């Protein structure tokens, strides 16, 4: 399996399919590159080179004890990009992966980046603070950590079968396959990486990161997102970006790229081609 080793000695697994302009996918917590299989098949069949890696501590990458923060996530992504010598790349990130993309561009520059899309993404800041009164109380994230530590396997069933895909909404069309695949990906990874990742995705303020970015960025967010609430995320990110375009998906859940891939894929393709 293709892997690279980062400067701090962490083995990172990645997929690299096809040829053409590269599209680099960054997955959400606590998943893996497999979450993007639909998109990778879709775009590779349309003449794009598609790349996705497992974040450190996730999927098939090394289960190291430390480094589970946005800086390391961004640096690991940069290592993959440099190893494959990707240029004129489009970066697509979902949830925590959206934060990873934003930190990567702000921290490593835009010389290899053409555009980006962040979907249901964590920026600017999820946790409630005096300067971010619309955020979620810290207790919400403390409770997530407690549930993970107590019974990670059951916690992941509950997240996937409930708020992540909106399957807890009346009339929702539940996909048992999506639930099982979410659980499978989550349990492949490290409990320590996932535990620390809750702090990373909830408490990292990316306001200044967003302000630094000059490339066009599509900000897609569902207004029924129960994981990263819409009002304090997508609209605020789009305003902070110099070339941000907000696309609001009425009634869509957090996992919208995977519940509604035909819609999200078409919108991503249109954005890439413009």
Beta strands, then each sheet from edge to edge (+ up, - down):
strand 1: 3-5
strand 2: 11-17
strand 3: 22-26
strand 4: 49-53
strand 5: 89-94
strand 6: 113-119
strand 7: 216-222
strand 8: 244-249
sheet 1: 1+ 2- 4+ 3+ 5+ 6+ 7+ 8+
end
